[in-house]
Amino acid sequence: MANEEIIGSSSVGATERPFKFEGNHFKRWQQKMFFFLTLKKCAYVLKDPILVVPDVPTDASASGTKEQPVNTNGETVSAAEPDKGKATAEQLKEKALQVEKERQLWIDNDYVCKNYIINGLEDGLYDYYRTYETASDVWEALSKKYDTEEAGAKKYAVSRYLKYQMVDERSVEVQSHELQKIAHEIITEGMPLHEQFQISVIIDKLPPSWKDFKNQLRHKTKEFSIEGLITRLRIEEESRKQDMKEEEKILVVSNNNKKKFGAALKPTGKPLKIQNQSRNQNRIKNGNPVRGHNARQHQQPPPRNDAVDPFYCFNCWKTGHMSKKCRNPKRPKPANLAHINVNVADESYTCMITEINMVGGTDGW
């Protein structure tokens, strides 16, 4: 019951205790610890010094006597003035007792506050700072050491703020919030940033695919807040996601249509498979003749006949052009070309399929 009266009536659970300080993030831990000590009604000992009890006059000098008192001028004082001095002495005693109670309360709260602080440190720091006398000594020692070590955090935060760049793989809204956190960290370090400056930085660090939207925001003549910019980014991002979903649906529909009606045959540039190639190679090694349509590939080609008659025009009987393109007058067939057959209908022709285009499905085949 005595401890509850000392630290106050507020109940603070274990979940509201700050994390164990291990040497990192001192400002965050300091703010959380100060809030915790405030709830415990003992944070005032970190700022207010211990009270000093005033001196109280002795009973002989404070109590009234039968002798007539003499003032500094040598004149006698009336009997009412000693009664007034007696009342003043009693008030001083009461005030001294009150100050003594407050002093003892300060000592008790200081003990509680000091142990709350050192219990919030990790074991190595606890062993070092437990030797300090008062809570304010521990608090000031921690501030001097770790505030100085975090002085370089300002430059580091500015460097992160300048080098931050958004990417297309992550949400633009989430990345803009991360950039705002870095800006807030710079502001808490004592370097203010204008709101329009932060807006310009966020716009400049948008991903490359947002180039058109970035230029659109830059050409806005009316100023808007950071909250308004975040709202615009959220709307634009949702619109882009919706467009991507519609494009995916169109792509799926086109793929289903191809599967339904069949795909067109396209040349791939790959040679046709020769099913019996390995079998034919084995027959050649064994000295057996090759059978089937692949036998012609392994036969010796016929000898070339270089003594071929030149190509003659059947109209003027000159070489170098065909009769259907001849512009010369018709001439009779010379005697030395009697062996050339003009009737080309008797010659054999070979048909080859060079391309196949499918215009429909194969259901009716």
Sequence and secondary structure as in RCSB ss.txt:
>XXXX:A:sequence
MANEEIIGSSSVGATERPFKFEGNHFKRWQQKMFFFLTLKKCAYVLKDPILVVPDVPTDASASGTKEQPVNTNGE
TVSAAEPDKGKATAEQLKEKALQVEKERQLWIDNDYVCKNYIINGLEDGLYDYYRTYETASDVWEALSKKYDTEE
AGAKKYAVSRYLKYQMVDERSVEVQSHELQKIAHEIITEGMPLHEQFQISVIIDKLPPSWKDFKNQLRHKTKEFS
IEGLITRLRIEEESRKQDMKEEEKILVVSNNNKKKFGAALKPTGKPLKIQNQSRNQNRIKNGNPVRGHNARQHQQ
PPPRNDAVDPFYCFNCWKTGHMSKKCRNPKRPKPANLAHINVNVADESYTCMITEINMVGGTDGW
>XXXX:A:secstr
 HHHHHH S    GGGS   B SS HHHHHHHHHHHHHHTT GGGGTS          HHHHS  SS  B TTS 
B  THHHHHHHHHHHHHHHHHHHHHHHHHHHHHHHHHHHHHHHHTB HHHHHHHTT SSHHHHHHHHHHHHHHHG
GGHHHHHHHHHHH    TTS HHHHHHHHHHHHHHHHHTT    HHHHHHHHHHTS GGGHHHHHHHHT  S   
HHHHHHHHHHHHHHHHHHHHHHHHHHHHHHHHHHHH       S     TTHHHHHHHHHHT    STTHHHHS 
           B TTT  BSS GGG  S      GGGTTS   GGGS            S STT 
